[in-house]
Amino acid sequence: MTQGVVYIHSAPRALAPHIEWAAGGVLGMPVRIRWEDQPARRGQLRAEFTWRGHVDTGASLVSALRGLHELRFEVTQDPTTVTDGSRWSHTPELGIHHGVTDRAGNLVLTEDHVRGCIERAGGDAPALQRELGVALGEPWDEDLEIYRHAGEGVPMRWLHRVS
């Protein structure tokens, strides 16, 4: 078992019940989310909730949410004694970025991933910097940062997956 957080950074009001339904389908129970206005984007909502479930729960939540257009979100999953942690970021324009995380929540690039960045850069230092930035999810971070700050200080709610 593991746990994580779902951050809905920006969603149209009309999507709120669909998001609750999608999360409930993954967690195996009805989900009621406390929605707040998203001050960074007029007419949009934001929410966050924590979850507990099996090690496939984070990926399942992302799969359930990714088809909802105009949605900006992130899902984190804590590492266990036998699995790495994960962070997924999604924006309508960029799609999904997935990264493996360490115990502190830092993204970790594998040797093969770094070698791929070096190969694609072809010896060009600025190209290598861009490749590593994409591998670390910088374009997603740049898009989501304003929405993240708008949610600071909002209370969390724990949801548990039914086995």
C-alpha positions in Angstrom: 0.0 0.0 0.0 1.0 3.6 -0.6 -0.4 7.1 -0.5 -0.3 10.3 -2.4 -1.9 13.6 -3.2 -4.1 14.7 -6.1 -3.9 18.4 -6.9 -6.6 19.7 -9.2 -5.0 23.0 -10.1 -7.6 24.3 -12.5 -10.9 22.8 -13.7 -14.0 24.3 -15.2 -17.0 24.1 -12.8 -18.8 21.7 -15.1 -16.0 19.1 -14.7 -16.2 19.0 -10.9 -18.7 16.1 -10.7 -16.9 14.2 -13.4 -13.6 14.5 -11.5 -15.3 13.2 -8.3 -16.8 10.3 -10.3 -13.5 9.4 -12.0 -11.6 9.5 -8.6 -14.4 7.5 -7.0 -14.1 4.8 -9.7 -10.4 4.4 -9.0 -10.7 4.5 -5.2 -13.7 2.2 -5.1 -15.9 4.6 -3.1 -17.9 7.8 -3.6 -15.7 10.9 -3.6 -16.8 14.3 -2.5 -14.1 16.9 -3.0 -14.0 20.3 -1.3 -13.8 22.8 -4.3 -12.4 26.3 -4.0 -12.3 29.1 -6.6 -9.0 29.2 -8.4 -7.8 32.8 -8.0 -5.2 32.3 -10.7 -7.9 31.7 -13.3 -11.3 33.3 -13.2 -14.2 30.9 -13.4 -12.1 27.8 -12.6 -12.0 25.6 -9.5 -9.2 24.0 -7.6 -9.0 21.2 -5.0 -6.6 18.8 -3.5 -7.0 15.5 -1.6 -4.8 12.8 -0.3 -5.4 9.1 -1.1 -4.2 5.7 0.1 -4.3 2.6 -2.0 -2.3 0.0 -3.9 0.9 0.9 -5.7 -1.1 1.2 -9.0 -3.5 3.8 -7.6 -1.5 6.9 -8.7 -1.3 5.8 -12.3 -4.9 4.7 -12.3 -6.0 8.2 -11.0 -3.9 9.9 -13.8 -5.5 7.6 -16.4 -9.0 8.4 -15.1 -8.4 12.2 -15.2 -6.3 12.6 -18.4 -9.3 12.5 -20.7 -11.0 15.4 -19.0 -10.2 18.4 -21.2 -9.2 21.8 -19.8 -7.9 20.2 -16.7 -4.6 21.0 -15.0 -3.6 18.5 -12.3 -0.8 16.7 -10.5 -0.8 13.3 -8.8 2.0 12.2 -6.4 2.6 8.8 -5.1 4.9 8.1 -2.2 7.6 5.4 -2.5 7.3 2.1 -0.7 10.0 -0.3 0.5 9.8 -2.0 -2.9 8.6 0.7 -5.4 9.8 4.2 -6.3 7.7 7.2 -5.8 6.1 9.1 -8.8 4.8 12.5 -9.8 2.6 13.0 -12.8 1.9 16.5 -14.1 -0.8 17.3 -16.7 -1.7 20.4 -18.7 -4.1 20.6 -21.6 -1.4 21.8 -23.9 1.5 19.6 -22.8 -0.3 16.4 -21.8 1.3 14.2 -19.1 4.8 14.2 -17.7 5.8 11.4 -15.4 8.8 11.3 -13.2 10.2 8.9 -10.6 10.7 10.5 -7.2 12.9 9.9 -4.2 11.8 10.0 -0.6 12.1 13.8 -0.5 9.9 14.2 -3.6 12.8 15.1 -6.0 12.6 13.8 -9.5 15.3 11.3 -10.3 16.6 10.6 -13.8 18.0 7.2 -14.6 21.3 6.7 -16.3 19.5 5.7 -19.5 17.4 8.8 -19.4 20.4 11.0 -19.0 22.3 9.2 -21.8 19.3 9.7 -24.1 19.3 13.4 -23.3 23.0 13.6 -24.1 22.5 11.7 -27.4 19.6 13.8 -28.5 21.6 17.0 -27.7 24.4 15.9 -30.0 27.2 17.7 -28.1 25.2 21.0 -28.1 25.3 22.4 -24.5 22.1 24.5 -24.8 20.3 21.6 -26.4 21.4 19.3 -23.5 20.1 21.9 -21.1 16.7 21.8 -22.9 16.6 18.0 -23.0 17.3 17.8 -19.3 14.7 20.4 -18.6 12.1 18.5 -20.4 13.1 15.3 -18.7 12.7 17.0 -15.3 9.3 18.4 -16.3 10.3 22.1 -16.4 7.7 23.1 -19.1 5.0 21.5 -16.9 6.3 23.3 -13.8 6.4 26.6 -15.6 2.7 26.2 -16.6 1.5 25.0 -13.2 3.5 27.2 -10.9 1.0 30.0 -10.7 -1.8 27.5 -9.9 0.2 25.8 -7.2 0.8 29.0 -5.3 -2.9 29.9 -5.4 -3.6 26.7 -3.4 -1.2 27.3 -0.5 -2.8 26.9 2.9 -5.9 25.0 1.7 -6.9 22.1 4.0 -6.4 18.5 2.9 -8.9 15.6 2.9 -7.8 11.9 3.1 -9.5 9.3 0.9 -8.8 5.6 1.1 -9.1 3.0 -1.7 -11.4 0.2 -0.9 -9.7 -3.2 -1.4 
